[in-house]
């Protein structure tokens, strides 16, 4: 590879978007170990979203950040001037390219105006087709694998071991934070932890709370597990409601920083939850996941990354709607997923993981 010294990575999104990009970020660092790598990512003031630096600080994957807001033409001009001043050797484009690449054309022009002449990760990998009503959606490669194939097409060596937690350098600091949190809580008495993710930013992605209640009831009865509810502060009240019903467990919602929460998740034998950032945290922590997914998007794209996960998703004529709320079909896709198959999947993973540790 050539000897680029200043690299700009363009990547946007919140928790899940950043976590699925970690293998790609690792590849960039492996190929350019001495480079000063800056990530340019979007800032969304007024929204309680996890920023990329909350996840990546301390990982060694990124050296600096440029946060920008696309709220005005003036802010974009100021950003352009800053990028010109930085004199980056090249740009790595970690943005999904969809529907003809209109955004790609616009972005490439902008970065050329910023004085960047070399571009990577622009081609390669499968991109979603246009979604048409009533069509059966094909299974797509994972977003992570799309990024990796585009990096490979740019000439980078792609070789991964899949250890997301290690690549984030989750270590003693995060472990100490978890231990301080646990010091104020009752002991689980050696029971297996299972992570439970009940939240989500979109109504169509949220499996009903009462189904999680019944699911964990059965897992407690059959496997004597200790549930730990993960999520943001918005899930705190529901988490306490569930733990109060189960009469055991912890509520980690909003109690830990993102990196410490990944450490806590790594102590779980299983994670079960909705299609949201928390399930990608569990996958990054090396935990096998059971995902309960709506059918709003392509199958495969946003599943937990890695092997051994089980995802429930119902193909329907209306799949691919991309709705955030569903009035016409009353959330038929996710509500068609009953407790029994999810329970059986969770039990299977718990038993398999227990067998591996014997």
N, C-alpha and C positions, 0 to 999 in steps of 0.2 A: 504493500500500500504506500501511497505518497505520504508526505510529511506535513500535513495540515497542522497548524498550531492553534488556531482560533476557530472553533466550530460553533455554529448556531443551530440548535434543534428547535424546530417549530412544532409544537404540540399543544393542543387545547383540550379542555374538559376538566372534569372533577375527579372524584375518588376512583371510580371504576375505570375511567379512561386512562388515568395515569398508571394504575396497577397493571392493566393489560399491556402497557407499553414497556414495562420493566425489562423483559427479555431483549427487546430491541435496543433499549438504552445500554444494556449490558454489552451487546454486540458492538455498539459504537465505541464504548470505553475499551473493550478488548482490542479493537482495531487501531485505536488512537490513544494509547495509555498515557502519553505525555501531553496531550492536547488540553487546552483550557476550553471547557465545554459550557456554553451558556444555553439555557432553555428559555425560549420566548413562549409565554403562555397567557391566556386570557384572564383578566381580573374581572370579577363580577360583583361590584360593590352592592350592598343591600341584600345579597343572598347568602345564606349560611351554607356555603359550599367548602369542601376541603380543597385547599390549593396544592399544587404539585410539590411545592417546597415542604409542606407539612409531612409528606410521605418520604421525600427523597433526601432531605437534609440529613447528613451523616452517612449516606450510602456510598459516597465517593463517585457516584455516577454523573452528577452535575456539579459544576463549580460555581455557577452564578445563575441568576434569573432576571429576565426582563418581563415584568407584568404590564399588560396593556389593556386599555378599554377602547372598544370600537364605537364609543358613544358619539364621537364628533369627528368632523374632517380635520379640525385643528389637532386633535390628539393623534391622528394618524400621520399628519405632517411632522409633528414632534418626534414620533416614533421613527419615522423614516430618517430624520436627521440624526437621531441617536445611532441607528444602525449604520449609517454612512460613517459616522465618527469612529465606531468600533472596528471597522475594517476586518470583517470576518473573512476567513479563507474559503469557507464553504457553508452551505445550508443543507441540513438533513430534514426532510419533509415528512414528519410523522403525523400526517393528517389522512383520514380516510378519503379516498378518491371515489366518488360515486356519480352516477348518472351523467356520463359524458365529460367529466372533469372540468366543468365550467369554473369551479372555485380554483382548481389547480392553475388554470390559465391566468386568472386574475392575480393569484398570489405570486406566481412566478414573475409576472410583470412588476409587481410591487417590490419584490426582493432584488430584481435587477436594477430598479431605480435606486435601491439602497446600496448599490455598489457590489453586490454579491454576484460572482460570475460562475461559481461551481455549485451544482445541485446534485443531491443524492436522494435515493428512495422515492423517485417519481414514477417509476414503472415497475411492473411485475406484480404477481399476485392476482387473485380473482377479485373482482368488484361486483357488487350486487346489480342485478338487472333492474329495470323499472318494474315496480310492483303494479300489477293490473288486477282489478277486482275479480274475484272468483277463481284466481289461478292457484295452483298448488305450488308452494314456494320450494325451490331446491335447497338442499342443505349447503351452506356456505362454509368455506374455511374460517377458522377463528380469526378475529381481528389481529391477534398476536402473530399468527402465522402469515397473514397478509403483510404485516410490517416486515417480518423476517425475510419473506421471499423478495420483497422490494429492496431490502438492504443487500441481499445476495445478488440481485440483478444489477446493483450499483457497484459490484466488485468486492464487497466486504466478505470476510470469512465469517460464516455463521456456525458456531459450535456452542451448544448449551447443555447444562446439566439439570436445568429445571428447578434449581433451589432458590426460589424467590426470596425467602426469608434471609438466607445467607447473603444474597446479593444486595439486600437492603441494609446489611450490617446491623441487624437487630441483635442487641447484645446486653451487656451488663446494665447499662443505663435504663433500658426499657424493662428489663427483668426487675430492677429495684422499684420502678414505678408500680409494677403489678403487685409486688410483695407488699408495698405500703398500702395499696388498695385492699388487699386481702386481709391485712392485719386488723381491719375494723369489721370483718365479716365472720360469720360462723364457719367452722371447718366443714369441708365436703366429706371428710372421713374416708378418704381414699377412693371415693366413687369416681367412675369415669365421667369427665365433663363432656357435654355435647353443646355446641354453640347453636343458638337459635336466632335467626335474623328475620324480624317481623315487619320491618319498615320498608320504605320505598318512596321515591319522589313522584311516582305516577300511580294513580288509583288503580289502573288496569293491571298493574304488576303485583298487587298486594293480595295474597291469599288470606282468607278471613281469620281473624284472631282466634275465634272459637275452634277452628280446625287445628291450629297450633296447640291450643289447650288440650284437645282430645289426643292429638298425636303424642305429645310428651307424657300425658297421663299413661298411655299404653307403654311407652318406652321406660318409664319409671317402674311400672308394674312388672314388665318382662325382663328388663336389663338393669334395673336399679341405678339409673344414670343420675347425674347432677346437672341440670340445665343451667346454662349461662346465656342470658339474653343480650345480644349485641345490637348496636345501632346508634343513631344520633340522639341528641336530647329530645327530639320530637317523639321518640318511642319510649321515653322514660316511664310515663304513667301506665302505658299498656304493659311494659315490662314488669312493673311492680304488681299489676293486676294478675299477671300470669304466675309470677313467683308466689304470690299470696295464695292463689288457688292450688298450686302444686305443693305448697308447704315445704319447699326446698329450692335452692338455686341462688344465683347471683344476677344482678342487673348491672351490666357494664355500659349501658347506654349513656354516652356523654361523660362517663366517669374516668376514662383513660384517653390519653393522646392517641393519635392514629397508630403510631409506631408501637406504643405499649399495647394497644389493643391487638395488633398482629402477634405480639409475643403471647398475650393471653389466649388468642385463638390457637396458637401452635400447641397448647396444652390440651386441646380438645381431641377426642377420638373421632368426632364427626361434626360437620356443620350442616344444618338444614335451614333453608331460607329462601327468600324471594330474590328475584332478578334485580339486584342493586349492588352498590359498591361493596357492601359487607361480604358478599359471597366471594368477591374477587380478593378481598383481604384474607379470607380463609384459605383460598387456593394458593395465594402467595406464601402463606404460612405453612404450606405443605399438608393441609388437612383435606381429607376427602369430603366432598360436598354432595348433598342432595338438593337440587334446585327445583323450585316450583315456579314455572315460567308461563307468562301469557303468550299469545300467538301473534302479537302486534308486529314483530320483526322476523327476519329470516332465522330459521333454525341454524344453530352452530356458531353464529357470529359472536354472541356475548355469553356463551356458557363459561363456567369456571374452567380455567386453563389447566391442562395437564390430564393425566390418566387417572382412572378409578372413580371419576365422578358419575353421578346419575342425575339426569335432568328429565323432568316431566313437562311435556308440552303437548297440547292437543291441536292437531291439524284440522282446520275448519274452512269452509268456503270464504269466510271473511278474514282469514289470516292475512297478515301484512298490512293491516289497517293503519298502523303507526299512530293510533289514537292514544291520548293520555287518560281520557275518561271514555267509558263506553256506555251510552244510554240505549242505543238501538238493540244491541244484543245482550245487554245486562251482564257484561263480563262473562259470557258463556264459556270462553276458552279456559280461563283459569279456574272458574267455579266447577268445571267438569272434572277437575282433578280431586279425587276423594282422598280421605285420610288413609284408607287401607293400603293402597300401593305405596304411598310415601312411607308409611310405617314399616312395611316389609323391606323396602330399600334401606331405610335407616338401620333396621335390625341386622340386615345382612352385613352392612359395612361395620357396624359395631362388633359383630362376632368375628369377621375377618381380621379386623385390626387387633382384637384381643388375641387371636390365634398367632398373629405375627410376632407379638411381644412375649409369647410364652418361651 
